[in-house]
Amino acid sequence: MDYVATTTSSLRELHDAIQRCVDEDNKTLPGVDKPYGVGEHSDWKTHLDQIEVELKNRNESFTPIALPKVAQQKTTPCAAVLYERIRIRLAEEDKLPADAIKPFGVREFSDWRRLSEQLETELNSLNHSYAKIIW
């Protein structure tokens, strides 16, 4: 993924989404499959590292996220979660009145579309199904 051309606010949203997934996995009882499998999919760490490096390069303050050690490949890949977050934000903003302020600017900032296209490529390479974003 290329996060260099991504806006800082978009990077923060993606970083926050990963933190929410870690929190949700951590709440899951032992012996129950984690909903996001942050510790089971190595791409979570890859995406997180790239996002945090870019935030550091921009001298942005953030709380680093500690991920569990990757054990085995299963559950939801990070790319699917990030892609879904973009799709949800776009749908939320599309429901707002035309003159309303769009809090994430999904249609206004081209980095959201570029990121979604990169995530689609990654999901296709993983043969992972997803609901395609209609721009």
Backbone bond lengths (Angstrom), bond angles and torsions (degrees), N, CA, C in turn:
res aa  C-N    CA-C-N  psi(-1)  N-CA   C-N-CA  omega(-1)  CA-C   N-CA-C  phi
1 M - - - 1.443 - - 1.520 109.21 -
2 D 1.294 114.92 147.14 1.452 120.99 177.64 1.523 108.39 -111.02
3 Y 1.324 115.56 101.59 1.464 119.95 -178.95 1.533 112.46 -95.22
4 V 1.327 118.73 -0.94 1.459 122.45 -177.78 1.526 111.27 -62.09
5 A 1.323 117.56 -40.78 1.462 121.08 -177.45 1.532 112.67 -86.44
6 T 1.315 116.81 5.78 1.463 121.40 -178.47 1.525 109.91 -85.73
7 T 1.326 116.99 139.09 1.463 119.83 179.66 1.530 109.81 -66.26
8 T 1.301 115.67 155.78 1.457 121.25 179.69 1.522 111.07 -61.50
9 S 1.311 117.40 -41.37 1.472 119.20 179.65 1.528 110.87 -64.44
10 S 1.316 117.73 -36.02 1.464 120.86 177.03 1.527 110.49 -67.33
11 L 1.327 116.80 -41.97 1.465 120.21 177.08 1.526 111.02 -59.78
12 R 1.316 115.83 -42.88 1.475 120.23 179.55 1.532 110.85 -63.21
13 E 1.327 117.21 -41.36 1.469 121.10 178.68 1.527 110.53 -62.47
14 L 1.328 117.45 -43.53 1.460 121.13 178.92 1.535 110.73 -65.67
15 H 1.325 116.53 -41.28 1.467 121.49 178.49 1.531 109.90 -62.21
16 D 1.321 116.45 -44.47 1.466 120.86 178.34 1.531 111.24 -63.52
17 A 1.325 117.38 -37.27 1.470 120.95 179.13 1.527 110.36 -63.44
18 I 1.325 116.77 -40.94 1.468 119.86 178.19 1.517 110.04 -64.76
19 Q 1.337 117.81 -41.02 1.467 120.51 178.53 1.529 110.81 -61.22
20 R 1.336 117.14 -41.26 1.473 120.20 178.32 1.527 110.94 -62.48
21 C 1.322 117.39 -38.37 1.467 121.02 178.84 1.528 111.00 -66.45
22 V 1.332 116.52 -42.35 1.468 120.54 176.91 1.521 109.61 -60.86
23 D 1.331 116.83 -45.75 1.465 121.32 -179.87 1.529 111.20 -60.22
24 E 1.317 116.28 -43.19 1.468 120.59 -179.61 1.530 110.69 -65.34
25 D 1.326 116.62 -43.58 1.468 119.68 176.91 1.525 110.81 -61.22
26 N 1.333 116.74 -40.86 1.465 120.73 -178.76 1.522 112.55 -65.52
27 K 1.332 117.76 -26.37 1.465 121.88 179.14 1.528 112.23 -78.28
28 T 1.322 116.70 -15.42 1.458 121.04 -176.19 1.525 110.44 -70.59
29 L 1.302 116.05 134.67 1.457 121.40 -179.13 1.524 111.48 -64.43
30 P 1.338 117.35 148.66 1.468 120.32 176.80 1.533 110.91 -57.33
31 G 1.311 116.38 141.61 1.448 121.60 179.29 1.520 114.56 86.79
32 V 1.331 117.00 -7.77 1.469 122.03 178.77 1.526 107.64 -104.31
33 D 1.347 116.26 138.07 1.465 119.37 177.91 1.521 110.69 -59.20
34 K 1.304 115.54 133.53 1.464 121.68 177.99 1.524 108.97 -70.70
35 P 1.336 118.53 139.53 1.466 119.39 -177.19 1.528 114.19 -64.38
36 Y 1.335 117.82 -31.80 1.466 120.26 -177.76 1.515 113.01 -111.65
37 G 1.296 118.16 -19.79 1.457 121.10 177.71 1.515 113.83 61.57
38 V 1.332 116.16 40.98 1.465 120.38 -178.22 1.527 110.75 -56.35
39 G 1.318 117.50 -35.64 1.463 121.11 178.96 1.511 114.27 -83.98
40 E 1.321 117.22 -7.40 1.462 120.05 -177.71 1.521 114.04 -104.13
41 H 1.309 117.35 -13.05 1.464 120.93 -179.14 1.526 109.64 -118.72
42 S 1.308 116.32 119.64 1.471 120.54 -176.70 1.525 112.99 -67.30
43 D 1.330 118.55 -20.64 1.470 118.82 -177.78 1.523 112.17 -69.00
44 W 1.338 118.58 -20.58 1.463 120.53 175.49 1.533 109.62 -58.61
45 K 1.329 116.00 -48.00 1.466 119.77 -178.68 1.527 110.57 -65.71
46 T 1.305 117.10 -40.04 1.467 120.85 179.79 1.526 110.42 -59.71
47 H 1.329 117.01 -50.41 1.462 120.43 179.70 1.528 111.10 -63.82
48 L 1.315 116.66 -46.00 1.461 120.10 -178.75 1.526 111.15 -60.54
49 D 1.323 116.93 -45.63 1.469 120.16 179.56 1.524 111.10 -59.10
50 Q 1.326 117.12 -43.56 1.466 120.55 -179.00 1.530 111.23 -66.03
51 I 1.321 117.17 -39.77 1.465 120.94 179.10 1.523 109.98 -66.56
52 E 1.336 117.22 -45.38 1.464 120.15 -178.29 1.526 111.93 -68.00
53 V 1.311 117.96 -35.67 1.470 120.39 176.10 1.525 109.53 -62.42
54 E 1.330 116.66 -43.11 1.463 119.56 -179.36 1.531 110.84 -66.96
55 L 1.328 117.78 -39.17 1.468 120.25 176.36 1.530 110.46 -62.27
56 K 1.337 116.79 -41.63 1.473 120.81 177.62 1.520 110.43 -63.33
57 N 1.340 117.01 -42.75 1.463 121.05 179.89 1.531 111.85 -60.06
58 R 1.326 116.03 -27.20 1.468 121.20 179.74 1.529 111.88 -94.11
59 N 1.322 116.23 7.40 1.467 122.30 -178.87 1.526 111.98 56.62
60 E 1.326 116.28 35.66 1.461 122.10 177.52 1.529 108.42 -89.83
61 S 1.322 115.78 137.92 1.460 118.50 176.10 1.531 109.18 -85.31
62 F 1.324 116.05 141.68 1.459 122.60 178.90 1.519 107.41 -161.78
63 T 1.304 115.51 161.03 1.454 120.89 175.69 1.518 107.80 -93.84
64 P 1.334 117.38 116.44 1.464 119.27 179.36 1.536 110.34 -59.66
65 I 1.308 115.48 146.46 1.457 121.99 -179.44 1.520 108.82 -102.11
66 A 1.318 115.68 126.91 1.467 121.08 176.23 1.525 108.10 -92.43
67 L 1.321 115.82 120.41 1.458 120.45 179.15 1.524 110.10 -97.32
68 P 1.336 116.17 148.55 1.463 118.57 174.34 1.519 109.91 -66.31
69 K 1.312 116.62 155.80 1.459 121.14 178.85 1.529 109.74 -65.76
70 V 1.332 116.32 139.32 1.455 121.88 -179.98 1.525 108.99 -71.46
71 A 1.331 115.23 126.07 1.461 120.42 -179.49 1.528 110.96 -102.82
72 Q 1.305 116.82 -59.37 1.455 121.62 179.67 1.515 109.52 -148.20
73 Q 1.323 115.45 159.09 1.458 120.55 -178.05 1.525 110.88 -82.40
74 K 1.323 117.33 118.72 1.460 122.85 172.85 1.522 109.29 -170.28
75 T 1.275 118.25 179.61 1.464 127.40 179.25 1.530 112.84 62.48
76 T 1.318 116.97 -154.61 1.461 122.39 -169.92 1.528 112.11 -86.04
77 P 1.334 117.65 124.14 1.463 118.88 176.23 1.535 110.96 -69.36
78 C 1.298 115.73 151.62 1.466 121.90 179.64 1.525 111.17 -55.82
79 A 1.316 117.46 -41.48 1.463 120.81 -178.70 1.521 111.30 -56.47
80 A 1.330 117.88 -36.66 1.465 121.34 179.42 1.521 111.10 -67.55
81 V 1.315 116.71 -39.95 1.468 120.55 -179.72 1.529 110.12 -68.29
82 L 1.326 117.33 -46.46 1.465 120.44 179.65 1.530 110.91 -62.83
83 Y 1.326 116.78 -41.10 1.461 121.04 178.62 1.524 110.19 -61.79
84 E 1.327 116.50 -44.08 1.465 120.88 -179.90 1.527 111.12 -63.65
85 R 1.344 117.66 -37.47 1.468 120.83 177.64 1.527 110.33 -61.15
86 I 1.320 117.25 -42.27 1.462 120.67 178.38 1.530 109.48 -63.63
87 R 1.330 117.07 -44.92 1.464 121.27 -179.66 1.528 111.25 -60.84
88 I 1.334 116.92 -42.63 1.463 121.63 179.86 1.522 110.90 -65.76
89 R 1.327 117.39 -46.35 1.469 120.90 179.80 1.528 110.66 -60.74
90 L 1.320 117.02 -40.78 1.465 120.98 178.62 1.533 109.91 -62.55
91 A 1.316 116.75 -46.09 1.468 120.63 179.71 1.527 111.11 -62.56
92 E 1.340 117.02 -40.78 1.474 120.65 177.95 1.521 110.80 -60.90
93 E 1.318 116.10 -46.34 1.464 120.03 -178.36 1.523 111.99 -68.88
94 D 1.329 117.81 -33.78 1.458 120.89 178.94 1.531 111.51 -65.88
95 K 1.314 117.84 -23.86 1.467 121.82 179.11 1.527 112.39 -80.70
96 L 1.331 116.92 -14.77 1.461 120.69 179.85 1.526 110.47 -75.42
97 P 1.335 117.82 153.44 1.472 119.92 175.63 1.537 110.47 -58.65
98 A 1.295 115.83 151.97 1.469 121.43 -176.14 1.526 112.93 -55.99
99 D 1.333 117.62 -34.11 1.463 120.37 -177.54 1.536 113.06 -92.03
100 A 1.332 117.31 3.02 1.468 120.87 -179.95 1.523 111.02 -75.67
101 I 1.308 115.63 151.95 1.465 121.26 174.99 1.523 107.81 -72.66
102 K 1.297 115.83 128.22 1.465 121.96 179.09 1.524 108.14 -90.80
103 P 1.333 118.25 111.29 1.465 120.74 -171.97 1.533 115.00 -61.43
104 F 1.330 117.89 -28.29 1.463 119.88 -178.35 1.522 113.09 -109.97
105 G 1.308 117.16 -16.52 1.460 120.79 178.71 1.512 113.41 61.74
106 V 1.331 117.18 39.66 1.462 120.33 -174.79 1.523 111.59 -61.08
107 R 1.301 117.87 -41.46 1.471 119.93 177.67 1.530 111.72 -82.38
108 E 1.324 116.92 -25.15 1.461 121.03 -175.72 1.532 112.78 -79.09
109 F 1.325 117.44 -31.55 1.462 121.20 -177.95 1.524 109.55 -105.89
110 S 1.314 116.96 121.02 1.465 121.41 -175.48 1.527 112.95 -66.49
111 D 1.335 117.65 -17.01 1.466 118.54 -178.69 1.524 111.95 -64.26
112 W 1.341 117.53 -30.35 1.467 119.92 178.80 1.534 110.13 -63.43
113 R 1.316 116.86 -44.93 1.468 119.71 -179.74 1.526 110.71 -66.91
114 R 1.320 116.34 -43.56 1.464 120.36 179.22 1.522 110.24 -59.71
115 L 1.333 117.20 -45.00 1.465 120.67 178.38 1.521 111.26 -62.21
116 S 1.325 116.90 -42.81 1.464 119.22 -179.30 1.529 110.76 -62.72
117 E 1.315 117.40 -37.88 1.465 120.71 178.49 1.528 111.06 -66.45
118 Q 1.325 117.13 -39.65 1.468 120.14 176.69 1.526 110.89 -65.34
119 L 1.333 115.93 -40.29 1.467 119.89 178.41 1.524 111.00 -66.40
120 E 1.336 117.57 -37.44 1.465 120.61 176.16 1.523 110.57 -60.24
121 T 1.318 116.86 -43.36 1.463 120.86 178.47 1.525 110.43 -59.62
122 E 1.335 115.57 -44.08 1.456 119.73 179.49 1.532 111.11 -65.13
123 L 1.317 116.95 -44.32 1.472 120.65 179.87 1.525 111.23 -64.15
124 N 1.321 116.96 -38.70 1.464 120.29 176.68 1.526 110.90 -62.84
125 S 1.328 116.92 -40.46 1.474 119.72 179.48 1.524 111.74 -66.98
126 L 1.337 117.05 -25.21 1.469 122.03 177.72 1.534 111.65 -89.84
127 N 1.340 116.92 -1.22 1.468 122.06 -174.30 1.526 111.42 53.92
128 H 1.327 115.33 38.58 1.461 121.91 -179.90 1.529 109.08 -99.15
129 S 1.324 116.98 126.30 1.463 119.63 -179.07 1.520 110.70 -77.14
130 Y 1.329 116.05 151.83 1.458 122.45 -179.11 1.519 109.49 -159.91
131 A 1.329 115.96 157.29 1.462 121.49 175.78 1.513 107.79 -83.81
132 K 1.324 117.18 113.61 1.467 122.25 -175.13 1.527 111.19 -66.92
133 I 1.320 114.95 137.37 1.452 121.42 176.50 1.523 109.03 -75.43
134 I 1.324 115.69 131.27 1.464 121.23 176.44 1.529 106.65 -100.63
135 W 1.326 115.41 113.38 1.472 120.25 -178.00 1.502 109.44 -89.51
